[in-house]
Amino acid sequence: MILLTISTNITVRKMTSSDFSYWLEMRALLWPDCPNEKHNKEILEQLNSPLTLQAFKVEDQNEPIGFLEAAIHQHAHKQFGQAGYIEGWFVKDLYRMR
C-alpha cells in the first residue's frame, strides 16, 4: 500500500497574467474539447474584466495544483438580478478528495 502525505501549505491567490501558461494548461485538462484559441480568448477576457470575472490559483508549496473561475451573471436571477457562479473548478488528480 502506498501512503501519500499531502502538505497543509495550500495557498489560494488571484490569477494574474504571469499565470497564463499554467492557467491554459489546467483549462485544457478540464475542457479538453475546447480549442486553445478559445481558452486564450477567455483567459484574456477574465484578466480584463475584474468586476465580473475572477480566477484563483491553488498551490501546494508553490506548485500549482488547481484553479477556480467565477463570474457574476448580471441578469441570472429574475428577482434579484445578479448571481455568482462557479464557471470552472479543477484540481489535479493527486490532490482530489483530500
CNS distance restraints for C-alpha pairs under 8 A (distance, minus, plus):
assign (resid   6 and name CA) (resid  95 and name CA) 7.57 0.50 0.50
assign (resid   6 and name CA) (resid  98 and name CA) 7.81 0.50 0.50
assign (resid   7 and name CA) (resid  60 and name CA) 6.70 0.50 0.50
assign (resid   7 and name CA) (resid  61 and name CA) 7.63 0.50 0.50
assign (resid   8 and name CA) (resid  60 and name CA) 7.62 0.50 0.50
assign (resid   9 and name CA) (resid  60 and name CA) 5.62 0.50 0.50
assign (resid   9 and name CA) (resid  61 and name CA) 5.75 0.50 0.50
assign (resid  10 and name CA) (resid  58 and name CA) 6.95 0.50 0.50
assign (resid  10 and name CA) (resid  59 and name CA) 5.58 0.50 0.50
assign (resid  10 and name CA) (resid  60 and name CA) 4.56 0.50 0.50
assign (resid  10 and name CA) (resid  61 and name CA) 6.69 0.50 0.50
assign (resid  11 and name CA) (resid  58 and name CA) 5.74 0.50 0.50
assign (resid  11 and name CA) (resid  59 and name CA) 5.24 0.50 0.50
assign (resid  11 and name CA) (resid  60 and name CA) 6.44 0.50 0.50
assign (resid  11 and name CA) (resid  61 and name CA) 7.82 0.50 0.50
assign (resid  12 and name CA) (resid  56 and name CA) 6.39 0.50 0.50
assign (resid  12 and name CA) (resid  57 and name CA) 5.57 0.50 0.50
assign (resid  12 and name CA) (resid  58 and name CA) 4.57 0.50 0.50
assign (resid  12 and name CA) (resid  59 and name CA) 6.42 0.50 0.50
assign (resid  13 and name CA) (resid  56 and name CA) 5.37 0.50 0.50
assign (resid  13 and name CA) (resid  57 and name CA) 5.42 0.50 0.50
assign (resid  13 and name CA) (resid  58 and name CA) 6.79 0.50 0.50
assign (resid  14 and name CA) (resid  54 and name CA) 7.40 0.50 0.50
assign (resid  14 and name CA) (resid  55 and name CA) 5.94 0.50 0.50
assign (resid  14 and name CA) (resid  56 and name CA) 4.36 0.50 0.50
assign (resid  14 and name CA) (resid  57 and name CA) 6.11 0.50 0.50
assign (resid  15 and name CA) (resid  19 and name CA) 6.10 0.50 0.50
assign (resid  15 and name CA) (resid  54 and name CA) 7.83 0.50 0.50
assign (resid  15 and name CA) (resid  55 and name CA) 5.48 0.50 0.50
assign (resid  15 and name CA) (resid  56 and name CA) 5.09 0.50 0.50
assign (resid  15 and name CA) (resid  57 and name CA) 5.69 0.50 0.50
assign (resid  16 and name CA) (resid  20 and name CA) 7.29 0.50 0.50
assign (resid  16 and name CA) (resid  47 and name CA) 6.96 0.50 0.50
assign (resid  17 and name CA) (resid  47 and name CA) 7.09 0.50 0.50
assign (resid  19 and name CA) (resid  23 and name CA) 5.87 0.50 0.50
assign (resid  20 and name CA) (resid  24 and name CA) 6.03 0.50 0.50
assign (resid  20 and name CA) (resid  43 and name CA) 7.54 0.50 0.50
assign (resid  21 and name CA) (resid  25 and name CA) 6.18 0.50 0.50
assign (resid  22 and name CA) (resid  26 and name CA) 6.26 0.50 0.50
assign (resid  22 and name CA) (resid  64 and name CA) 7.56 0.50 0.50
assign (resid  23 and name CA) (resid  27 and name CA) 6.10 0.50 0.50
assign (resid  23 and name CA) (resid  43 and name CA) 7.87 0.50 0.50
assign (resid  23 and name CA) (resid  67 and name CA) 7.67 0.50 0.50
assign (resid  24 and name CA) (resid  28 and name CA) 6.15 0.50 0.50
assign (resid  24 and name CA) (resid  36 and name CA) 7.64 0.50 0.50
assign (resid  24 and name CA) (resid  39 and name CA) 6.51 0.50 0.50
assign (resid  24 and name CA) (resid  40 and name CA) 7.05 0.50 0.50
assign (resid  24 and name CA) (resid  43 and name CA) 7.77 0.50 0.50
assign (resid  25 and name CA) (resid  29 and name CA) 6.52 0.50 0.50
assign (resid  26 and name CA) (resid  30 and name CA) 6.32 0.50 0.50
assign (resid  26 and name CA) (resid  66 and name CA) 7.15 0.50 0.50
assign (resid  26 and name CA) (resid  67 and name CA) 7.53 0.50 0.50
assign (resid  26 and name CA) (resid  90 and name CA) 7.15 0.50 0.50
assign (resid  27 and name CA) (resid  31 and name CA) 5.83 0.50 0.50
assign (resid  27 and name CA) (resid  32 and name CA) 7.70 0.50 0.50
assign (resid  27 and name CA) (resid  39 and name CA) 7.05 0.50 0.50
assign (resid  27 and name CA) (resid  90 and name CA) 7.88 0.50 0.50
assign (resid  28 and name CA) (resid  32 and name CA) 4.87 0.50 0.50
assign (resid  28 and name CA) (resid  33 and name CA) 7.87 0.50 0.50
assign (resid  28 and name CA) (resid  34 and name CA) 7.15 0.50 0.50
assign (resid  28 and name CA) (resid  36 and name CA) 7.37 0.50 0.50
assign (resid  28 and name CA) (resid  39 and name CA) 7.69 0.50 0.50
assign (resid  30 and name CA) (resid  88 and name CA) 7.97 0.50 0.50
assign (resid  30 and name CA) (resid  89 and name CA) 7.99 0.50 0.50
assign (resid  30 and name CA) (resid  90 and name CA) 6.29 0.50 0.50
assign (resid  34 and name CA) (resid  38 and name CA) 6.71 0.50 0.50
assign (resid  34 and name CA) (resid  39 and name CA) 7.07 0.50 0.50
assign (resid  35 and name CA) (resid  39 and name CA) 6.59 0.50 0.50
assign (resid  36 and name CA) (resid  40 and name CA) 6.03 0.50 0.50
assign (resid  37 and name CA) (resid  41 and name CA) 6.22 0.50 0.50
assign (resid  38 and name CA) (resid  42 and name CA) 6.12 0.50 0.50
assign (resid  39 and name CA) (resid  43 and name CA) 6.06 0.50 0.50
assign (resid  40 and name CA) (resid  44 and name CA) 6.26 0.50 0.50
assign (resid  41 and name CA) (resid  45 and name CA) 6.17 0.50 0.50
assign (resid  42 and name CA) (resid  46 and name CA) 6.18 0.50 0.50
assign (resid  43 and name CA) (resid  47 and name CA) 6.25 0.50 0.50
assign (resid  44 and name CA) (resid  48 and name CA) 6.17 0.50 0.50
assign (resid  45 and name CA) (resid  49 and name CA) 6.11 0.50 0.50
assign (resid  46 and name CA) (resid  50 and name CA) 6.71 0.50 0.50
assign (resid  46 and name CA) (resid  53 and name CA) 5.25 0.50 0.50
assign (resid  46 and name CA) (resid  54 and name CA) 6.29 0.50 0.50
assign (resid  46 and name CA) (resid  55 and name CA) 7.35 0.50 0.50
assign (resid  47 and name CA) (resid  53 and name CA) 7.76 0.50 0.50
assign (resid  47 and name CA) (resid  54 and name CA) 7.64 0.50 0.50
assign (resid  49 and name CA) (resid  53 and name CA) 5.59 0.50 0.50
assign (resid  49 and name CA) (resid  54 and name CA) 7.85 0.50 0.50
assign (resid  50 and name CA) (resid  54 and name CA) 6.04 0.50 0.50
assign (resid  52 and name CA) (resid  71 and name CA) 5.49 0.50 0.50
assign (resid  52 and name CA) (resid  72 and name CA) 5.00 0.50 0.50
assign (resid  52 and name CA) (resid  73 and name CA) 7.55 0.50 0.50
assign (resid  53 and name CA) (resid  69 and name CA) 7.52 0.50 0.50
assign (resid  53 and name CA) (resid  70 and name CA) 5.89 0.50 0.50
assign (resid  53 and name CA) (resid  71 and name CA) 4.48 0.50 0.50
assign (resid  53 and name CA) (resid  72 and name CA) 6.58 0.50 0.50
assign (resid  54 and name CA) (resid  69 and name CA) 5.84 0.50 0.50
assign (resid  54 and name CA) (resid  70 and name CA) 5.27 0.50 0.50
assign (resid  54 and name CA) (resid  71 and name CA) 6.33 0.50 0.50
assign (resid  55 and name CA) (resid  67 and name CA) 7.07 0.50 0.50
assign (resid  55 and name CA) (resid  68 and name CA) 5.58 0.50 0.50
assign (resid  55 and name CA) (resid  69 and name CA) 4.26 0.50 0.50
assign (resid  55 and name CA) (resid  70 and name CA) 6.17 0.50 0.50
assign (resid  56 and name CA) (resid  67 and name CA) 5.45 0.50 0.50
assign (resid  56 and name CA) (resid  68 and name CA) 5.20 0.50 0.50
assign (resid  56 and name CA) (resid  69 and name CA) 6.45 0.50 0.50
assign (resid  57 and name CA) (resid  64 and name CA) 7.01 0.50 0.50
assign (resid  57 and name CA) (resid  65 and name CA) 7.92 0.50 0.50
assign (resid  57 and name CA) (resid  66 and name CA) 6.15 0.50 0.50
assign (resid  57 and name CA) (resid  67 and name CA) 4.57 0.50 0.50
assign (resid  57 and name CA) (resid  68 and name CA) 6.79 0.50 0.50
assign (resid  58 and name CA) (resid  64 and name CA) 5.95 0.50 0.50
assign (resid  58 and name CA) (resid  65 and name CA) 5.69 0.50 0.50
assign (resid  58 and name CA) (resid  66 and name CA) 4.95 0.50 0.50
assign (resid  58 and name CA) (resid  67 and name CA) 5.50 0.50 0.50
assign (resid  59 and name CA) (resid  63 and name CA) 5.09 0.50 0.50
assign (resid  59 and name CA) (resid  64 and name CA) 4.38 0.50 0.50
assign (resid  59 and name CA) (resid  65 and name CA) 5.29 0.50 0.50
assign (resid  59 and name CA) (resid  66 and name CA) 6.97 0.50 0.50
assign (resid  60 and name CA) (resid  64 and name CA) 6.57 0.50 0.50
assign (resid  60 and name CA) (resid  65 and name CA) 6.62 0.50 0.50
assign (resid  65 and name CA) (resid  91 and name CA) 5.86 0.50 0.50
assign (resid  65 and name CA) (resid  92 and name CA) 5.46 0.50 0.50
assign (resid  65 and name CA) (resid  95 and name CA) 7.13 0.50 0.50
assign (resid  66 and name CA) (resid  89 and name CA) 7.62 0.50 0.50
assign (resid  66 and name CA) (resid  90 and name CA) 5.18 0.50 0.50
assign (resid  66 and name CA) (resid  91 and name CA) 4.16 0.50 0.50
assign (resid  66 and name CA) (resid  92 and name CA) 5.98 0.50 0.50
assign (resid  67 and name CA) (resid  88 and name CA) 7.83 0.50 0.50
assign (resid  67 and name CA) (resid  89 and name CA) 5.90 0.50 0.50
assign (resid  67 and name CA) (resid  90 and name CA) 5.38 0.50 0.50
assign (resid  67 and name CA) (resid  91 and name CA) 6.68 0.50 0.50
assign (resid  68 and name CA) (resid  86 and name CA) 7.27 0.50 0.50
assign (resid  68 and name CA) (resid  87 and name CA) 7.68 0.50 0.50
assign (resid  68 and name CA) (resid  88 and name CA) 5.59 0.50 0.50
assign (resid  68 and name CA) (resid  89 and name CA) 4.46 0.50 0.50
assign (resid  68 and name CA) (resid  90 and name CA) 6.46 0.50 0.50
assign (resid  69 and name CA) (resid  86 and name CA) 5.98 0.50 0.50
assign (resid  69 and name CA) (resid  87 and name CA) 5.38 0.50 0.50
assign (resid  69 and name CA) (resid  88 and name CA) 4.93 0.50 0.50
assign (resid  69 and name CA) (resid  89 and name CA) 6.43 0.50 0.50
assign (resid  70 and name CA) (resid  84 and name CA) 7.07 0.50 0.50
assign (resid  70 and name CA) (resid  85 and name CA) 5.58 0.50 0.50
assign (resid  70 and name CA) (resid  86 and name CA) 4.43 0.50 0.50
assign (resid  70 and name CA) (resid  87 and name CA) 5.26 0.50 0.50
assign (resid  70 and name CA) (resid  88 and name CA) 7.04 0.50 0.50
assign (resid  71 and name CA) (resid  84 and name CA) 5.71 0.50 0.50
assign (resid  71 and name CA) (resid  85 and name CA) 5.34 0.50 0.50
assign (resid  71 and name CA) (resid  86 and name CA) 6.55 0.50 0.50
assign (resid  71 and name CA) (resid  87 and name CA) 6.67 0.50 0.50
assign (resid  72 and name CA) (resid  82 and name CA) 6.39 0.50 0.50
assign (resid  72 and name CA) (resid  83 and name CA) 5.54 0.50 0.50
assign (resid  72 and name CA) (resid  84 and name CA) 4.43 0.50 0.50
assign (resid  72 and name CA) (resid  85 and name CA) 6.28 0.50 0.50
assign (resid  73 and name CA) (resid  82 and name CA) 5.50 0.50 0.50
assign (resid  73 and name CA) (resid  83 and name CA) 5.38 0.50 0.50
assign (resid  73 and name CA) (resid  84 and name CA) 6.24 0.50 0.50
assign (resid  73 and name CA) (resid  85 and name CA) 7.29 0.50 0.50
assign (resid  74 and name CA) (resid  81 and name CA) 5.97 0.50 0.50
assign (resid  74 and name CA) (resid  82 and name CA) 4.42 0.50 0.50
assign (resid  74 and name CA) (resid  83 and name CA) 6.76 0.50 0.50
assign (resid  75 and name CA) (resid  81 and name CA) 4.65 0.50 0.50
assign (resid  75 and name CA) (resid  82 and name CA) 5.45 0.50 0.50
assign (resid  75 and name CA) (resid  83 and name CA) 7.52 0.50 0.50
assign (resid  76 and name CA) (resid  81 and name CA) 5.90 0.50 0.50
assign (resid  76 and name CA) (resid  82 and name CA) 5.84 0.50 0.50
assign (resid  76 and name CA) (resid  83 and name CA) 5.79 0.50 0.50
assign (resid  77 and name CA) (resid  81 and name CA) 4.76 0.50 0.50
assign (resid  77 and name CA) (resid  82 and name CA) 6.21 0.50 0.50
assign (resid  77 and name CA) (resid  83 and name CA) 6.38 0.50 0.50
assign (resid  91 and name CA) (resid  95 and name CA) 6.44 0.50 0.50
assign (resid  91 and name CA) (resid  96 and name CA) 6.12 0.50 0.50
assign (resid  92 and name CA) (resid  96 and name CA) 6.53 0.50 0.50
